[in-house]
Amino acid sequence: MSPRDEFQVLLRRVGRWWAVDIPRLDLHTQCRTLDSAEDLARGLVAEAVGAPADLIVLKIVVPELAPVLSPVAEARHRRAAAVAAEDQAIAAAVHELVDKLHVSQGDAARLLGMPPSEVAHFTPRRSSATAGTERSAGQRTPMPTPSPPRPGAAAPASGSRPGLPRRPRQTTSPARPARATSGDGTADRG
């Protein structure tokens, strides 16, 4: 018996306690919480087979709660399959748009309704060695796309450079100095 074998642990509620049964090794115990049930079962199996506890593989089963838990497990399985199918469809679309039709990553992102950084995730990286050979063969090398602006962050004014503070706009002409005003907002005549 290898410690890498999977050991089934059956749990059932007995009042406020959990009964812990390991049928393969004919071991039985009880505990208060599910966390302690797993730790306790792992320790019992490790001691019985003479292996370190971190090498023990357990399959926790709660038969009386299967009608409640099975639909959740099935829904999670369906969701994982749907996410995998979506990723596959996105990868195929990105390949077609960017590599074959030479649409920019930014435009592909807009067409697919996703951030450019996610499109970049689906675009294979090209090393500098292959980039040089592709350029000489007449193929385009994709340019890195800027990350999308953070929500709530103000976009820089046109013509300004990102990361640099903006200069305040000059409200008067340098040829005509501004009039000084008094405290009440009327122009001082001087």
FILUM-623852 format. One record per residue: residue in three letters; residue number from 1; x, y, z of N, C-alpha, C in turn. Coordinates in Angstrom, 3 decimals, always signed. Last residue first. Example, Ala and Ser with C-alpha at 12.3 -4.5 7.8 and 13.67 -1.06 7.14 Angstrom:
BEGIN
NODE_res_n_nx_ny_nz_cax_cay_caz_cx_cy_cz
NODE_SER_2_+12.850_-2.250_+7.080_+13.670_-1.060_+7.140_+12.900_+0.030_+7.870
NODE_ALA_1_+13.190_-5.690_+7.800_+12.300_-4.500_+7.800_+13.200_-3.300_+7.800
// end
This chain:
BEGIN
NODE_res_n_nx_ny_nz_cax_cay_caz_cx_cy_cz
NODE_GLY_190_-5.673_+101.641_-10.802_-4.483_+102.190_-10.189_-3.669_+103.000_-11.000
NODE_ARG_189_-8.417_+100.122_-9.731_-7.921_+101.084_-10.731_-6.710_+101.741_-10.143
NODE_ASP_188_-9.288_+96.784_-9.386_-8.672_+97.980_-8.789_-8.218_+98.889_-9.929
NODE_ALA_187_-12.375_+95.223_-10.044_-11.022_+95.550_-10.517_-10.537_+96.812_-9.816
NODE_THR_186_-13.954_+93.309_-7.470_-13.981_+94.373_-8.477_-12.551_+94.730_-8.843
NODE_GLY_185_-13.751_+91.468_-5.424_-13.842_+90.950_-6.783_-13.919_+92.029_-7.848
NODE_ASP_184_-13.209_+92.365_-2.911_-14.617_+92.173_-3.237_-14.830_+91.708_-4.671
NODE_GLY_183_-10.420_+92.712_-2.743_-11.009_+91.608_-2.037_-12.464_+91.337_-2.408
NODE_SER_182_-9.552_+93.725_-6.087_-9.615_+93.939_-4.650_-10.301_+92.735_-4.031
NODE_THR_181_-7.297_+92.633_-8.604_-8.647_+92.801_-8.068_-8.564_+93.032_-6.582
NODE_ALA_180_-5.290_+93.618_-11.332_-5.378_+93.219_-9.932_-6.799_+93.474_-9.463
NODE_ARG_179_-5.428_+92.349_-14.575_-5.731_+93.428_-13.636_-5.781_+92.864_-12.234
NODE_ALA_178_-2.660_+90.821_-16.261_-3.973_+90.731_-15.627_-4.163_+91.901_-14.690
NODE_PRO_177_-0.970_+92.292_-19.084_-1.003_+91.739_-17.725_-2.422_+91.755_-17.161
NODE_ARG_176_-0.568_+91.423_-22.253_-1.492_+92.222_-21.463_-1.564_+91.615_-20.063
NODE_ALA_175_+1.301_+89.663_-23.251_+1.422_+91.072_-23.643_+0.531_+91.967_-22.802
NODE_PRO_174_+0.495_+87.195_-22.374_+1.724_+87.747_-21.785_+1.897_+89.230_-22.135
NODE_SER_173_-2.979_+87.059_-21.639_-1.930_+87.150_-22.642_-0.671_+87.697_-21.980
NODE_THR_172_-4.263_+84.849_-19.155_-4.099_+86.176_-19.768_-2.960_+86.133_-20.755
NODE_THR_171_-4.245_+82.248_-18.302_-5.546_+82.845_-18.593_-5.424_+84.224_-19.230
NODE_GLN_170_-2.519_+79.365_-18.966_-2.362_+80.792_-18.767_-3.659_+81.464_-19.194
NODE_ARG_169_-2.997_+76.361_-17.217_-3.253_+77.184_-18.403_-3.099_+78.653_-18.053
NODE_PRO_168_-0.333_+74.717_-15.490_-1.622_+75.410_-15.475_-1.754_+76.275_-16.723
NODE_ARG_167_+1.070_+71.760_-16.850_+1.249_+73.158_-16.477_-0.111_+73.826_-16.433
NODE_ARG_166_+0.878_+68.508_-15.462_+0.419_+69.483_-16.449_+0.689_+70.874_-15.931
NODE_PRO_165_+3.580_+66.265_-14.808_+2.510_+67.155_-14.329_+2.158_+68.167_-15.404
NODE_LEU_164_+3.890_+63.216_-16.622_+4.426_+64.524_-16.281_+3.301_+65.418_-15.789
NODE_GLY_163_+2.479_+60.930_-17.273_+3.452_+60.847_-16.200_+4.049_+62.182_-15.800
NODE_PRO_162_+2.149_+61.512_-20.772_+1.712_+60.847_-19.547_+2.836_+60.825_-18.530
NODE_ARG_161_+2.251_+64.735_-22.155_+2.952_+63.467_-22.012_+2.506_+62.810_-20.718
NODE_SER_160_-0.252_+66.235_-24.203_+0.554_+66.162_-22.984_+1.205_+64.798_-22.899
NODE_GLY_159_-1.803_+65.995_-26.443_-0.536_+66.700_-26.579_+0.299_+66.660_-25.315
NODE_SER_158_-4.788_+66.099_-24.637_-4.117_+65.796_-25.895_-2.856_+66.634_-26.000
NODE_ALA_157_-4.420_+65.270_-21.162_-4.901_+66.164_-22.222_-4.145_+65.847_-23.494
NODE_PRO_156_-4.872_+61.951_-19.873_-4.056_+63.144_-20.096_-4.629_+63.975_-21.236
NODE_ALA_155_-7.815_+61.050_-18.054_-6.956_+60.848_-19.218_-6.128_+62.105_-19.426
NODE_ALA_154_-8.050_+60.316_-14.648_-8.281_+61.277_-15.728_-7.315_+60.993_-16.856
NODE_ALA_153_-9.377_+57.376_-13.321_-8.184_+58.170_-13.581_-8.474_+59.096_-14.758
NODE_GLY_152_-11.668_+55.851_-13.185_-11.566_+56.994_-12.274_-10.343_+57.857_-12.524
NODE_PRO_151_-10.046_+52.894_-14.158_-11.304_+53.587_-13.904_-11.079_+54.724_-12.913
NODE_ARG_150_-7.059_+53.345_-16.048_-7.726_+52.858_-14.853_-9.028_+53.601_-14.665
NODE_PRO_149_-6.830_+52.731_-19.557_-6.796_+53.641_-18.411_-7.559_+53.047_-17.242
NODE_PRO_148_-5.177_+49.702_-20.704_-6.312_+50.625_-20.682_-6.236_+51.535_-19.471
NODE_SER_147_-1.737_+49.716_-21.792_-2.811_+49.184_-20.961_-3.947_+50.197_-20.907
NODE_PRO_146_-0.765_+49.807_-25.221_-0.787_+50.395_-23.886_-1.928_+49.786_-23.093
NODE_THR_145_+0.624_+47.016_-26.928_-0.468_+47.969_-26.760_-0.418_+48.542_-25.355
NODE_PRO_144_+3.482_+46.455_-28.958_+2.805_+46.330_-27.668_+1.729_+47.396_-27.537
NODE_MET_143_+2.960_+45.444_-32.339_+3.474_+46.426_-31.392_+2.768_+46.229_-30.065
NODE_PRO_142_+3.789_+42.590_-34.215_+2.809_+43.330_-33.416_+3.495_+44.267_-32.437
NODE_THR_141_+5.273_+42.894_-37.298_+5.536_+42.506_-35.920_+4.570_+43.285_-35.058
NODE_ARG_140_+4.288_+41.691_-40.506_+4.249_+42.705_-39.457_+4.629_+42.104_-38.127
NODE_GLN_139_+6.445_+40.283_-42.983_+5.317_+40.199_-42.057_+5.436_+41.288_-41.015
NODE_GLY_138_+8.626_+40.199_-44.662_+7.525_+41.074_-45.036_+6.329_+40.998_-44.111
NODE_ALA_137_+10.803_+38.892_-43.875_+9.918_+38.139_-44.755_+8.697_+38.964_-45.143
NODE_SER_136_+11.922_+40.641_-42.119_+12.573_+40.522_-43.413_+11.707_+39.738_-44.393
NODE_ARG_135_+10.194_+40.239_-40.018_+10.220_+41.540_-40.657_+10.850_+41.425_-42.036
NODE_GLU_134_+10.850_+37.649_-39.324_+9.510_+37.927_-39.832_+9.486_+39.262_-40.559
NODE_THR_133_+13.439_+37.955_-38.420_+13.229_+37.145_-39.611_+11.860_+37.407_-40.193
NODE_GLY_132_+12.960_+39.587_-36.182_+13.812_+40.067_-37.253_+13.601_+39.270_-38.533
NODE_ALA_131_+11.389_+37.897_-34.591_+10.824_+39.165_-35.062_+11.635_+39.701_-36.228
NODE_THR_130_+13.037_+35.860_-33.878_+12.006_+35.578_-34.870_+11.399_+36.867_-35.401
NODE_ALA_129_+14.668_+37.302_-32.102_+15.276_+36.597_-33.228_+14.235_+36.307_-34.299
NODE_SER_128_+12.959_+38.238_-30.176_+13.578_+39.224_-31.059_+14.220_+38.547_-32.263
NODE_SER_127_+9.983_+36.167_-30.064_+11.311_+36.564_-29.597_+11.919_+37.534_-30.601
NODE_ARG_126_+6.630_+36.822_-29.451_+7.645_+36.539_-30.465_+8.978_+37.017_-29.942
NODE_ARG_125_+3.873_+35.346_-27.836_+5.027_+36.239_-27.789_+5.999_+35.830_-28.881
NODE_PRO_124_+0.570_+35.005_-29.092_+1.870_+34.408_-28.749_+2.976_+35.440_-28.800
NODE_THR_123_-2.188_+36.337_-27.497_-1.305_+36.511_-28.640_+0.046_+35.917_-28.279
NODE_PHE_122_-3.610_+36.234_-25.182_-3.913_+35.204_-26.175_-3.020_+35.300_-27.414
NODE_HIS_121_-2.670_+38.470_-23.863_-2.501_+37.168_-23.212_-2.716_+36.032_-24.216
NODE_ALA_120_-3.598_+40.487_-25.473_-2.157_+40.206_-25.483_-1.868_+38.846_-24.854
NODE_VAL_119_-6.219_+40.458_-24.619_-5.927_+40.041_-25.989_-4.445_+39.687_-26.095
NODE_GLU_118_-5.836_+41.496_-22.078_-6.317_+40.125_-22.220_-6.069_+39.609_-23.626
NODE_SER_117_-5.001_+44.076_-22.674_-4.083_+43.198_-21.942_-4.524_+41.737_-22.028
NODE_PRO_116_-7.245_+45.246_-23.875_-6.098_+44.871_-24.706_-5.126_+43.932_-23.994
NODE_PRO_115_-10.353_+43.884_-22.568_-9.198_+44.788_-22.464_-8.043_+44.318_-23.357
NODE_MET_114_-13.081_+43.185_-24.893_-12.221_+42.844_-23.764_-11.031_+43.793_-23.713
NODE_GLY_113_-14.624_+42.927_-27.244_-15.197_+43.455_-26.004_-14.395_+43.083_-24.778
NODE_LEU_112_-13.687_+42.277_-29.698_-14.029_+41.156_-28.816_-14.623_+41.616_-27.483
NODE_LEU_111_-13.159_+44.782_-30.760_-14.101_+43.902_-31.444_-14.582_+42.765_-30.543
NODE_ARG_110_-11.207_+45.661_-28.943_-12.483_+46.387_-29.056_-13.541_+45.503_-29.708
NODE_ALA_109_-9.170_+43.833_-29.474_-9.750_+43.915_-28.126_-11.109_+44.588_-28.183
NODE_ALA_108_-8.600_+44.478_-32.092_-9.125_+43.139_-31.785_-9.785_+43.137_-30.416
NODE_ASP_107_-7.550_+47.016_-31.682_-8.808_+46.877_-32.425_-9.437_+45.509_-32.175
NODE_GLY_106_-5.249_+46.286_-30.228_-6.226_+47.210_-29.659_-7.577_+47.098_-30.348
NODE_GLN_105_-3.882_+44.680_-32.025_-4.381_+44.087_-30.788_-5.435_+44.975_-30.140
NODE_SER_104_-4.925_+45.241_-35.450_-4.119_+45.556_-34.261_-4.728_+44.891_-33.032
NODE_VAL_103_-5.147_+42.726_-37.895_-5.870_+43.724_-37.109_-5.022_+44.006_-35.871
NODE_HIS_102_-4.206_+40.781_-39.687_-3.349_+41.903_-39.294_-4.124_+43.058_-38.672
NODE_LEU_101_-5.373_+38.409_-40.264_-5.980_+39.593_-40.876_-5.226_+40.877_-40.539
NODE_LYS_100_-3.613_+36.630_-38.866_-3.956_+36.420_-40.275_-4.492_+37.676_-40.954
NODE_ASP_99_-3.080_+37.663_-36.264_-2.029_+37.028_-37.062_-2.367_+36.932_-38.547
NODE_VAL_98_-5.512_+38.966_-35.414_-4.197_+39.594_-35.291_-3.183_+38.990_-36.255
NODE_LEU_97_-7.768_+37.298_-36.159_-7.764_+38.754_-36.308_-6.353_+39.340_-36.384
NODE_GLU_96_-6.930_+34.626_-35.620_-7.458_+35.005_-36.937_-7.341_+36.514_-37.157
NODE_HIS_95_-6.149_+34.824_-32.931_-5.209_+34.333_-33.949_-5.652_+34.785_-35.343
NODE_VAL_94_-8.555_+35.676_-31.804_-7.375_+36.546_-31.735_-6.364_+36.126_-32.793
NODE_ALA_93_-10.151_+33.400_-32.305_-10.516_+34.699_-32.880_-9.323_+35.643_-32.891
NODE_ALA_92_-8.801_+31.436_-30.803_-8.964_+31.261_-32.251_-9.279_+32.596_-32.929
NODE_ALA_91_-9.053_+32.541_-28.235_-7.721_+32.302_-28.801_-7.797_+32.158_-30.320
NODE_ILE_90_-11.845_+32.500_-27.965_-11.131_+33.784_-27.969_-9.759_+33.613_-28.610
NODE_ALA_89_-12.307_+29.727_-27.942_-12.909_+30.560_-28.985_-12.193_+31.910_-29.092
NODE_GLN_88_-10.878_+29.022_-25.617_-10.502_+28.428_-26.899_-11.054_+29.277_-28.063
NODE_ASP_87_-12.300_+30.439_-23.687_-10.876_+30.723_-23.903_-10.413_+30.198_-25.256
NODE_GLU_86_-14.781_+29.122_-23.914_-14.663_+30.543_-24.230_-13.215_+30.915_-24.515
NODE_ALA_85_-14.079_+26.549_-23.031_-14.587_+26.725_-24.397_-14.479_+28.184_-24.825
NODE_ALA_84_-13.370_+27.159_-20.388_-12.370_+26.581_-21.290_-12.795_+26.756_-22.751
NODE_VAL_83_-15.837_+28.055_-19.463_-14.700_+28.979_-19.464_-13.623_+28.464_-20.412
NODE_ALA_82_-17.312_+25.675_-19.696_-17.703_+26.854_-20.472_-16.560_+27.853_-20.555
NODE_ALA_81_-15.988_+24.045_-17.843_-16.004_+23.648_-19.257_-16.365_+24.841_-20.140
NODE_ALA_80_-16.560_+25.462_-15.518_-15.163_+25.295_-15.925_-15.076_+24.912_-17.401
NODE_ARG_79_-19.366_+25.159_-15.495_-18.778_+26.497_-15.617_-17.325_+26.404_-16.078
NODE_ARG_78_-19.600_+22.395_-15.130_-20.120_+23.007_-16.354_-19.515_+24.395_-16.580
NODE_HIS_77_-18.460_+22.213_-12.558_-17.849_+21.482_-13.673_-18.304_+22.087_-15.010
NODE_ARG_76_-20.277_+23.706_-11.103_-18.880_+24.155_-11.188_-18.163_+23.474_-12.346
NODE_ALA_75_-22.524_+22.071_-11.396_-22.549_+23.440_-11.930_-21.131_+23.987_-12.074
NODE_GLU_74_-21.643_+19.780_-10.002_-21.962_+19.693_-11.434_-21.958_+21.081_-12.083
NODE_ALA_73_-21.385_+20.824_-7.413_-20.211_+20.260_-8.092_-20.444_+20.176_-9.596
NODE_VAL_72_-24.067_+21.505_-6.963_-23.034_+22.548_-6.936_-21.796_+22.060_-7.679
NODE_PRO_71_-25.371_+19.020_-7.051_-25.693_+20.054_-8.049_-24.649_+21.179_-8.105
NODE_SER_70_-24.036_+17.734_-4.760_-23.835_+17.286_-6.145_-24.217_+18.342_-7.184
NODE_LEU_69_-24.894_+18.758_-2.279_-23.603_+19.160_-2.817_-23.390_+18.798_-4.287
NODE_VAL_68_-27.412_+17.646_-1.758_-27.232_+19.099_-1.654_-25.970_+19.543_-2.392
NODE_PRO_67_-27.059_+14.901_-2.059_-28.119_+15.580_-2.831_-27.991_+17.111_-2.808
NODE_ALA_66_-24.861_+14.478_-0.203_-24.651_+14.401_-1.658_-25.778_+15.067_-2.446
NODE_LEU_65_-25.095_+14.284_+2.494_-25.236_+15.630_+1.928_-25.041_+15.650_+0.414
NODE_GLU_64_-24.604_+11.630_+3.091_-25.926_+12.165_+3.425_-26.168_+13.561_+2.853
NODE_PRO_63_-21.836_+11.301_+2.285_-22.950_+10.704_+1.536_-24.316_+11.327_+1.825
NODE_VAL_62_-19.251_+13.020_+1.915_-20.316_+13.161_+2.904_-21.589_+12.636_+2.234
NODE_VAL_61_-15.825_+12.413_+1.521_-17.172_+12.182_+1.007_-18.160_+12.300_+2.170
NODE_ILE_60_-12.599_+13.192_+0.573_-13.610_+13.407_+1.600_-14.992_+13.273_+0.962
NODE_LYS_59_-9.874_+11.531_-0.114_-11.085_+11.938_-0.827_-12.186_+11.989_+0.222
NODE_LEU_58_-6.396_+12.239_+0.337_-7.714_+11.883_+0.861_-8.806_+12.304_-0.110
NODE_VAL_57_-3.121_+11.232_+0.366_-4.153_+11.815_-0.494_-5.504_+11.302_-0.004
NODE_ILE_56_-0.157_+11.928_+2.117_-1.431_+11.213_+2.118_-2.449_+11.965_+1.261
NODE_LEU_55_+2.096_+13.376_+2.454_+2.034_+12.530_+1.263_+0.696_+11.811_+1.117
NODE_ASP_54_+1.942_+14.623_+4.890_+1.810_+15.472_+3.697_+1.803_+14.674_+2.393
NODE_ALA_53_+2.414_+12.596_+6.751_+1.035_+13.058_+6.545_+0.889_+13.886_+5.274
NODE_PRO_52_+4.659_+9.963_+5.826_+4.439_+11.344_+6.265_+3.032_+11.813_+5.885
NODE_ALA_51_+3.638_+6.591_+6.739_+4.108_+7.579_+5.764_+3.897_+8.980_+6.323
NODE_GLY_50_+2.401_+4.284_+7.848_+3.799_+4.602_+8.108_+4.404_+5.556_+7.104
NODE_VAL_49_-0.248_+3.702_+7.746_+0.565_+3.224_+6.625_+2.048_+3.540_+6.797
NODE_ALA_48_-1.164_+4.777_+10.212_-1.493_+3.392_+9.844_-0.602_+2.860_+8.721
NODE_GLU_47_-0.277_+7.448_+10.138_+0.202_+6.543_+11.191_-0.026_+5.079_+10.801
NODE_ALA_46_-1.729_+8.373_+7.938_-0.266_+8.438_+7.936_+0.320_+7.475_+8.961
NODE_VAL_45_-4.370_+8.026_+8.865_-3.889_+7.258_+7.710_-2.365_+7.232_+7.689
NODE_LEU_44_-4.383_+9.891_+10.999_-4.670_+8.468_+11.232_-4.136_+7.597_+10.099
NODE_GLY_43_-3.826_+12.338_+9.642_-2.915_+11.829_+10.672_-3.114_+10.339_+10.940
NODE_ARG_42_-6.097_+12.513_+8.031_-4.760_+12.461_+7.423_-3.741_+11.896_+8.409
NODE_ALA_41_-8.114_+12.699_+9.957_-8.082_+11.551_+9.043_-6.697_+11.407_+8.420
NODE_LEU_40_-7.422_+15.202_+11.106_-7.457_+13.982_+11.920_-7.351_+12.735_+11.040
NODE_ASP_39_-7.753_+16.941_+8.937_-6.453_+16.819_+9.609_-6.358_+15.519_+10.401
NODE_GLU_38_-10.506_+16.525_+8.418_-9.497_+16.232_+7.401_-8.125_+16.050_+8.032
NODE_ALA_37_-11.609_+17.332_+10.862_-11.868_+15.987_+10.338_-10.811_+15.611_+9.313
NODE_SER_36_-10.928_+19.987_+11.142_-10.254_+19.031_+12.021_-10.490_+17.596_+11.550
NODE_ASP_35_-12.623_+20.987_+9.143_-11.175_+21.193_+9.081_-10.442_+20.182_+9.945
NODE_LEU_34_-15.163_+20.289_+10.119_-14.656_+19.651_+8.906_-13.142_+19.819_+8.767
NODE_THR_33_-15.260_+19.859_+13.736_-15.319_+20.646_+12.497_-14.779_+19.856_+11.309
NODE_ARG_32_-15.219_+17.881_+15.852_-16.226_+18.942_+15.821_-16.371_+19.643_+14.467
NODE_CYS_31_-14.959_+14.261_+15.452_-14.420_+15.598_+15.706_-15.533_+16.625_+15.546
NODE_GLN_30_-14.049_+10.754_+15.710_-15.025_+11.848_+15.580_-14.351_+13.167_+15.930
NODE_THR_29_-13.214_+7.646_+14.039_-13.021_+8.645_+15.083_-14.116_+9.694_+14.928
NODE_HIS_28_-11.903_+4.624_+12.713_-13.082_+5.428_+13.058_-12.686_+6.417_+14.151
NODE_LEU_27_-10.704_+2.397_+10.209_-10.414_+3.394_+11.250_-11.654_+4.260_+11.447
NODE_ASP_26_-10.260_+0.457_+8.167_-11.125_+0.175_+9.310_-10.801_+1.090_+10.499
NODE_LEU_25_-9.050_+1.195_+5.875_-8.158_+0.851_+6.986_-8.923_+0.502_+8.256
NODE_ARG_24_-11.262_+1.648_+4.269_-10.162_+0.830_+3.746_-9.218_+0.371_+4.846
NODE_PRO_23_-12.929_+3.476_+5.715_-13.270_+2.068_+5.561_-12.104_+1.175_+5.130
NODE_ILE_22_-12.741_+5.687_+7.912_-11.835_+5.380_+6.811_-11.976_+3.874_+6.570
NODE_ASP_21_-14.952_+8.074_+9.224_-14.683_+6.657_+8.963_-13.759_+6.527_+7.758
NODE_VAL_20_-16.007_+10.255_+11.610_-14.995_+10.115_+10.563_-14.673_+8.636_+10.412
NODE_ALA_19_-18.716_+12.235_+12.487_-18.133_+10.893_+12.577_-17.219_+10.728_+11.372
NODE_TRP_18_-18.874_+15.355_+13.927_-18.678_+14.663_+12.658_-18.066_+13.294_+12.962
NODE_TRP_17_-21.387_+16.761_+16.126_-20.085_+16.170_+15.827_-20.073_+15.594_+14.422
NODE_ARG_16_-23.858_+17.427_+16.934_-22.976_+18.540_+16.580_-21.572_+18.058_+16.224
NODE_GLY_15_-25.285_+14.578_+15.653_-25.535_+15.751_+16.505_-24.684_+16.912_+16.030
NODE_VAL_14_-23.313_+13.531_+13.445_-23.880_+12.883_+14.623_-24.077_+14.010_+15.641
NODE_ARG_13_-22.866_+13.422_+9.989_-23.205_+14.221_+11.178_-23.801_+13.339_+12.248
NODE_ARG_12_-20.122_+11.777_+8.453_-21.562_+11.915_+8.676_-21.775_+12.664_+9.971
NODE_LEU_11_-17.718_+10.957_+5.979_-18.129_+11.796_+7.109_-19.646_+11.753_+7.222
NODE_LEU_10_-15.197_+8.870_+4.857_-16.643_+9.084_+4.913_-16.965_+9.888_+6.159
NODE_VAL_9_-12.512_+8.996_+2.812_-12.911_+9.326_+4.184_-14.398_+9.644_+4.145
NODE_GLN_8_-10.395_+7.019_+0.876_-11.720_+7.622_+1.006_-12.036_+7.812_+2.487
NODE_PHE_7_-7.208_+7.637_-0.224_-7.985_+7.023_+0.852_-9.309_+7.769_+0.976
NODE_GLU_6_-5.138_+6.893_-2.917_-6.186_+7.768_-2.394_-6.996_+7.003_-1.351
NODE_ASP_5_-1.621_+6.368_-2.654_-2.966_+5.856_-2.918_-3.973_+6.808_-2.299
NODE_ARG_4_+0.720_+7.265_-1.646_+0.137_+8.071_-2.712_-1.233_+7.540_-3.133
NODE_PRO_3_+1.608_+5.357_+0.090_+0.976_+6.538_+0.691_+0.344_+7.435_-0.363
NODE_SER_2_+0.734_+2.043_-1.020_+1.533_+3.254_-1.182_+0.836_+4.436_-0.519
NODE_MET_1_+0.855_-1.189_+0.000_+0.000_+0.000_+0.000_+0.889_+1.236_+0.000
// end
